[in-house]
Amino acid sequence: VDDMYMGTLFKMLGITYVSELVSAICKDAGYQSVALQIEIFARLGIMVLCIPILMTLLEVVRGFLG
């Protein structure tokens, strides 16, 4: 597996753990709306990180079909 993909995977994993932790802390403190916003921004950040991987996957599929 390419190092670029592993680095991206670890970044996504880090974003997930940190956002879940911070979201849980906000929910415990009674800030549900802030917790929801943190979860949404984490999902958007992960989606942005996935774009290069998805483009590579589409190129591979296009190579098989073409």
MOPAC internal coordinates of N, CA, C and O (Angstrom, degrees):
PM7 1SCF
backbone

  N    0.0000 0     0.00 0     0.00 0    0    0    0
  C    1.4502 1     0.00 0     0.00 0    1    0    0
  C    1.5216 1   108.09 1     0.00 0    2    1    0
  O    1.2310 1   121.15 1   -42.75 1    3    2    1
  N    1.3324 1   115.40 1   137.25 1    3    2    1
  C    1.4568 1   121.64 1  -178.29 1    5    3    2
  C    1.5359 1   110.50 1   -65.79 1    6    5    3
  O    1.2310 1   120.80 1   -34.97 1    7    6    5
  N    1.3366 1   116.08 1   145.03 1    7    6    5
  C    1.4651 1   120.92 1  -179.84 1    9    7    6
  C    1.5180 1   111.97 1   -63.08 1   10    9    7
  O    1.2310 1   120.31 1   149.02 1   11   10    9
  N    1.3349 1   117.02 1   -30.98 1   11   10    9
  C    1.4652 1   120.21 1   179.24 1   13   11   10
  C    1.5277 1   110.72 1   -61.49 1   14   13   11
  O    1.2310 1   120.91 1   138.28 1   15   14   13
  N    1.3254 1   115.87 1   -41.72 1   15   14   13
  C    1.4567 1   119.86 1  -179.08 1   17   15   14
  C    1.5253 1   111.32 1   -69.12 1   18   17   15
  O    1.2310 1   120.62 1   141.08 1   19   18   17
  N    1.3081 1   116.42 1   -38.92 1   19   18   17
  C    1.4675 1   119.46 1   178.76 1   21   19   18
  C    1.5260 1   110.53 1   -66.66 1   22   21   19
  O    1.2310 1   120.38 1   140.03 1   23   22   21
  N    1.3254 1   116.88 1   -39.97 1   23   22   21
  C    1.4618 1   119.82 1   177.20 1   25   23   22
  C    1.5157 1   111.91 1   -62.48 1   26   25   23
  O    1.2310 1   121.05 1   137.45 1   27   26   25
  N    1.3205 1   115.60 1   -42.55 1   27   26   25
  C    1.4619 1   119.90 1   178.12 1   29   27   26
  C    1.5191 1   110.67 1   -64.79 1   30   29   27
  O    1.2310 1   120.47 1   139.64 1   31   30   29
  N    1.3225 1   116.70 1   -40.36 1   31   30   29
  C    1.4544 1   120.81 1   179.07 1   33   31   30
  C    1.5260 1   111.36 1   -62.89 1   34   33   31
  O    1.2310 1   120.47 1   138.26 1   35   34   33
  N    1.3247 1   116.72 1   -41.74 1   35   34   33
  C    1.4668 1   119.70 1   178.46 1   37   35   34
  C    1.5276 1   111.44 1   -67.62 1   38   37   35
  O    1.2310 1   120.02 1   144.55 1   39   38   37
  N    1.3317 1   117.56 1   -35.45 1   39   38   37
  C    1.4662 1   120.19 1   176.18 1   41   39   38
  C    1.5247 1   110.50 1   -63.67 1   42   41   39
  O    1.2310 1   120.53 1   136.85 1   43   42   41
  N    1.3333 1   116.58 1   -43.15 1   43   42   41
  C    1.4661 1   120.20 1   178.81 1   45   43   42
  C    1.5248 1   110.64 1   -63.79 1   46   45   43
  O    1.2310 1   120.76 1   139.32 1   47   46   45
  N    1.3220 1   116.15 1   -40.68 1   47   46   45
  C    1.4552 1   120.73 1   178.82 1   49   47   46
  C    1.5284 1   110.91 1   -63.56 1   50   49   47
  O    1.2310 1   120.42 1   138.33 1   51   50   49
  N    1.3187 1   116.80 1   -41.67 1   51   50   49
  C    1.4602 1   121.04 1   178.00 1   53   51   50
  C    1.5124 1   112.26 1   -64.60 1   54   53   51
  O    1.2310 1   120.49 1   136.30 1   55   54   53
  N    1.3193 1   116.66 1   -43.70 1   55   54   53
  C    1.4656 1   120.19 1   177.60 1   57   55   54
  C    1.5193 1   110.31 1   -60.22 1   58   57   55
  O    1.2310 1   120.78 1   138.37 1   59   58   57
  N    1.3235 1   116.11 1   -41.63 1   59   58   57
  C    1.4638 1   120.22 1  -178.90 1   61   59   58
  C    1.5234 1   111.17 1   -63.76 1   62   61   59
  O    1.2310 1   119.93 1   130.48 1   63   62   61
  N    1.3211 1   117.73 1   -49.52 1   63   62   61
  C    1.4673 1   120.27 1  -178.12 1   65   63   62
  C    1.5271 1   111.85 1   -63.98 1   66   65   63
  O    1.2310 1   119.91 1   134.69 1   67   66   65
  N    1.3088 1   117.79 1   -45.31 1   67   66   65
  C    1.4592 1   120.90 1  -178.01 1   69   67   66
  C    1.5218 1   110.58 1   -65.73 1   70   69   67
  O    1.2310 1   120.33 1   136.34 1   71   70   69
  N    1.3332 1   116.97 1   -43.66 1   71   70   69
  C    1.4633 1   118.82 1  -178.54 1   73   71   70
  C    1.5270 1   111.92 1   -67.63 1   74   73   71
  O    1.2310 1   119.88 1   143.38 1   75   74   73
  N    1.3392 1   117.83 1   -36.62 1   75   74   73
  C    1.4735 1   120.23 1   176.87 1   77   75   74
  C    1.5210 1   110.84 1   -65.66 1   78   77   75
  O    1.2310 1   120.30 1   138.96 1   79   78   77
  N    1.3252 1   117.04 1   -41.04 1   79   78   77
  C    1.4590 1   121.03 1   178.89 1   81   79   78
  C    1.5268 1   111.23 1   -63.76 1   82   81   79
  O    1.2310 1   120.79 1   130.46 1   83   82   81
  N    1.3160 1   116.10 1   -49.54 1   83   82   81
  C    1.4622 1   120.28 1  -178.34 1   85   83   82
  C    1.5247 1   110.54 1   -66.44 1   86   85   83
  O    1.2310 1   120.28 1   141.59 1   87   86   85
  N    1.3204 1   117.07 1   -38.41 1   87   86   85
  C    1.4552 1   121.04 1   178.03 1   89   87   86
  C    1.5297 1   111.09 1   -63.05 1   90   89   87
  O    1.2310 1   120.23 1   137.15 1   91   90   89
  N    1.3236 1   117.16 1   -42.85 1   91   90   89
  C    1.4675 1   120.49 1   178.47 1   93   91   90
  C    1.5222 1   111.43 1   -64.46 1   94   93   91
  O    1.2310 1   120.50 1   141.66 1   95   94   93
  N    1.3238 1   116.66 1   -38.34 1   95   94   93
  C    1.4660 1   120.31 1   178.02 1   97   95   94
  C    1.5238 1   110.09 1   -64.45 1   98   97   95
  O    1.2310 1   120.53 1   136.92 1   99   98   97
  N    1.3226 1   116.59 1   -43.08 1   99   98   97
  C    1.4659 1   120.23 1   179.22 1  101   99   98
  C    1.5264 1   111.22 1   -64.47 1  102  101   99
  O    1.2310 1   120.39 1   139.15 1  103  102  101
  N    1.3351 1   116.85 1   -40.85 1  103  102  101
  C    1.4698 1   119.87 1   178.45 1  105  103  102
  C    1.5134 1   111.07 1   -63.96 1  106  105  103
  O    1.2310 1   120.01 1   139.46 1  107  106  105
  N    1.3350 1   117.59 1   -40.54 1  107  106  105
  C    1.4654 1   120.92 1   178.53 1  109  107  106
  C    1.5231 1   111.27 1   -65.21 1  110  109  107
  O    1.2310 1   120.45 1   148.13 1  111  110  109
  N    1.3188 1   116.75 1   -31.87 1  111  110  109
  C    1.4608 1   120.90 1   179.93 1  113  111  110
  C    1.5285 1   112.00 1   -82.21 1  114  113  111
  O    1.2310 1   120.32 1   173.14 1  115  114  113
  N    1.3315 1   116.98 1    -6.86 1  115  114  113
  C    1.4616 1   119.76 1   177.91 1  117  115  114
  C    1.5144 1   114.32 1    94.48 1  118  117  115
  O    1.2310 1   119.86 1  -166.38 1  119  118  117
  N    1.3112 1   117.88 1    13.62 1  119  118  117
  C    1.4569 1   122.19 1  -179.67 1  121  119  118
  C    1.5306 1   110.03 1  -105.52 1  122  121  119
  O    1.2310 1   120.58 1  -111.47 1  123  122  121
  N    1.3298 1   116.50 1    68.53 1  123  122  121
  C    1.4543 1   120.97 1  -176.83 1  125  123  122
  C    1.5212 1   112.43 1   -63.86 1  126  125  123
  O    1.2310 1   120.13 1   143.62 1  127  126  125
  N    1.3324 1   117.36 1   -36.38 1  127  126  125
  C    1.4672 1   119.18 1  -178.69 1  129  127  126
  C    1.5300 1   111.22 1   -67.99 1  130  129  127
  O    1.2310 1   120.14 1   141.87 1  131  130  129
  N    1.3097 1   117.34 1   -38.13 1  131  130  129
  C    1.4684 1   120.77 1   176.84 1  133  131  130
  C    1.5234 1   109.70 1   -66.76 1  134  133  131
  O    1.2310 1   120.42 1   139.62 1  135  134  133
  N    1.3278 1   116.81 1   -40.38 1  135  134  133
  C    1.4611 1   120.91 1   178.75 1  137  135  134
  C    1.5249 1   110.72 1   -61.86 1  138  137  135
  O    1.2310 1   120.40 1   138.87 1  139  138  137
  N    1.3073 1   116.84 1   -41.13 1  139  138  137
  C    1.4594 1   120.68 1   178.89 1  141  139  138
  C    1.5251 1   111.01 1   -65.14 1  142  141  139
  O    1.2310 1   120.15 1   139.33 1  143  142  141
  N    1.3209 1   117.33 1   -40.67 1  143  142  141
  C    1.4614 1   120.52 1   178.56 1  145  143  142
  C    1.5282 1   111.16 1   -65.06 1  146  145  143
  O    1.2310 1   120.05 1   141.62 1  147  146  145
  N    1.3151 1   117.51 1   -38.38 1  147  146  145
  C    1.4648 1   121.01 1   177.49 1  149  147  146
  C    1.5148 1   110.09 1   -62.96 1  150  149  147
  O    1.2310 1   120.38 1   136.67 1  151  150  149
  N    1.3314 1   116.88 1   -43.33 1  151  150  149
  C    1.4606 1   120.31 1   178.90 1  153  151  150
  C    1.5278 1   111.52 1   -63.34 1  154  153  151
  O    1.2310 1   120.14 1   139.13 1  155  154  153
  N    1.3233 1   117.34 1   -40.87 1  155  154  153
  C    1.4693 1   121.16 1   179.64 1  157  155  154
  C    1.5262 1   110.56 1   -64.70 1  158  157  155
  O    1.2310 1   120.07 1   133.88 1  159  158  157
  N    1.3359 1   117.48 1   -46.12 1  159  158  157
  C    1.4613 1   119.96 1  -179.92 1  161  159  158
  C    1.5223 1   111.88 1   -66.22 1  162  161  159
  O    1.2310 1   120.02 1   147.09 1  163  162  161
  N    1.3218 1   117.56 1   -32.91 1  163  162  161
  C    1.4665 1   120.20 1   176.45 1  165  163  162
  C    1.5225 1   110.17 1   -65.77 1  166  165  163
  O    1.2310 1   120.43 1   137.16 1  167  166  165
  N    1.3278 1   116.78 1   -42.84 1  167  166  165
  C    1.4648 1   120.06 1   178.13 1  169  167  166
  C    1.5224 1   111.13 1   -63.55 1  170  169  167
  O    1.2310 1   120.25 1   139.52 1  171  170  169
  N    1.3206 1   117.13 1   -40.48 1  171  170  169
  C    1.4624 1   120.08 1   177.57 1  173  171  170
  C    1.5249 1   111.23 1   -64.55 1  174  173  171
  O    1.2310 1   120.46 1   139.79 1  175  174  173
  N    1.3238 1   116.73 1   -40.21 1  175  174  173
  C    1.4632 1   120.43 1   178.05 1  177  175  174
  C    1.5141 1   112.14 1   -63.38 1  178  177  175
  O    1.2310 1   120.44 1   139.96 1  179  178  177
  N    1.3170 1   116.76 1   -40.04 1  179  178  177
  C    1.4596 1   120.76 1   178.06 1  181  179  178
  C    1.5199 1   110.28 1   -67.44 1  182  181  179
  O    1.2310 1   120.35 1   140.89 1  183  182  181
  N    1.3270 1   116.93 1   -39.11 1  183  182  181
  C    1.4693 1   119.54 1   177.83 1  185  183  182
  C    1.5176 1   111.34 1   -62.84 1  186  185  183
  O    1.2310 1   119.89 1   140.21 1  187  186  185
  N    1.3223 1   117.81 1   -39.79 1  187  186  185
  C    1.4640 1   121.19 1   178.90 1  189  187  186
  C    1.5285 1   110.39 1   -65.31 1  190  189  187
  O    1.2310 1   120.45 1   140.76 1  191  190  189
  N    1.3290 1   116.74 1   -39.24 1  191  190  189
  C    1.4679 1   119.69 1   178.28 1  193  191  190
  C    1.5258 1   111.94 1   -67.54 1  194  193  191
  O    1.2310 1   119.88 1   153.04 1  195  194  193
  N    1.3181 1   117.83 1   -26.96 1  195  194  193
  C    1.4714 1   121.96 1  -177.58 1  197  195  194
  C    1.5275 1   113.07 1   -79.01 1  198  197  195
  O    1.2310 1   119.53 1   162.92 1  199  198  197
  N    1.2988 1   118.51 1   -17.08 1  199  198  197
  C    1.4713 1   120.86 1  -174.15 1  201  199  198
  C    1.5332 1   112.60 1   -56.12 1  202  201  199
  O    1.2310 1   118.18 1   131.53 1  203  202  201
  N    1.3411 1   121.08 1   -48.47 1  203  202  201
  C    1.4724 1   119.07 1   179.58 1  205  203  202
  C    1.5288 1   113.04 1   -62.84 1  206  205  203
  O    1.2310 1   120.41 1   143.56 1  207  206  205
  N    1.3241 1   116.82 1   -36.44 1  207  206  205
  C    1.4624 1   119.93 1   179.24 1  209  207  206
  C    1.5233 1   110.07 1   -67.40 1  210  209  207
  O    1.2310 1   120.07 1   137.86 1  211  210  209
  N    1.3197 1   117.47 1   -42.14 1  211  210  209
  C    1.4599 1   120.42 1   178.68 1  213  211  210
  C    1.5227 1   111.82 1   -65.42 1  214  213  211
  O    1.2310 1   120.13 1   142.84 1  215  214  213
  N    1.3244 1   117.35 1   -37.16 1  215  214  213
  C    1.4633 1   120.09 1   178.13 1  217  215  214
  C    1.5281 1   110.48 1   -65.50 1  218  217  215
  O    1.2310 1   120.07 1   139.63 1  219  218  217
  N    1.3331 1   117.47 1   -40.37 1  219  218  217
  C    1.4614 1   120.93 1   176.96 1  221  219  218
  C    1.5209 1   110.72 1   -64.03 1  222  221  219
  O    1.2310 1   120.38 1   138.50 1  223  222  221
  N    1.3161 1   116.88 1   -41.50 1  223  222  221
  C    1.4600 1   121.06 1   178.21 1  225  223  222
  C    1.5284 1   111.09 1   -62.36 1  226  225  223
  O    1.2310 1   120.29 1   138.69 1  227  226  225
  N    1.3178 1   117.05 1   -41.31 1  227  226  225
  C    1.4630 1   120.52 1   177.74 1  229  227  226
  C    1.5294 1   111.64 1   -64.65 1  230  229  227
  O    1.2310 1   120.37 1   141.96 1  231  230  229
  N    1.3287 1   116.90 1   -38.04 1  231  230  229
  C    1.4642 1   120.27 1   177.04 1  233  231  230
  C    1.5264 1   111.23 1   -64.29 1  234  233  231
  O    1.2310 1   119.91 1   139.93 1  235  234  233
  N    1.3235 1   117.78 1   -40.07 1  235  234  233
  C    1.4638 1   121.16 1   178.17 1  237  235  234
  C    1.5152 1   110.39 1   -64.28 1  238  237  235
  O    1.2310 1   120.43 1   135.40 1  239  238  237
  N    1.3299 1   116.78 1   -44.60 1  239  238  237
  C    1.4670 1   120.55 1   179.06 1  241  239  238
  C    1.5194 1   110.26 1   -63.32 1  242  241  239
  O    1.2310 1   120.07 1   139.34 1  243  242  241
  N    1.3306 1   117.46 1   -40.66 1  243  242  241
  C    1.4471 1   121.53 1   178.23 1  245  243  242
  C    1.5362 1   110.79 1   -63.20 1  246  245  243
  O    1.2310 1   120.73 1   143.70 1  247  246  245
  N    1.3447 1   116.21 1   -36.30 1  247  246  245
  C    1.4683 1   119.97 1   177.26 1  249  247  246
  C    1.5176 1   112.32 1   -65.71 1  250  249  247
  O    1.2310 1   120.14 1   143.28 1  251  250  249
  N    1.3147 1   117.33 1   -36.72 1  251  250  249
  C    1.4597 1   120.59 1   178.08 1  253  251  250
  C    1.5237 1   111.77 1   -70.16 1  254  253  251
  O    1.2310 1   120.60 1   143.56 1  255  254  253
  N    1.3193 1   116.46 1   -36.44 1  255  254  253
  C    1.4566 1   120.55 1  -176.90 1  257  255  254
  C    1.5273 1   112.40 1   -81.34 1  258  257  255
  O    1.2310 1   120.60 1   152.49 1  259  258  257
  N    1.3087 1   116.47 1   -27.51 1  259  258  257
  C    1.4594 1   119.56 1  -174.12 1  261  259  258
  C    1.4691 1   116.49 1   -94.40 1  262  261  259
  O    1.2310 1   120.10 1   180.00 1  263  262  261

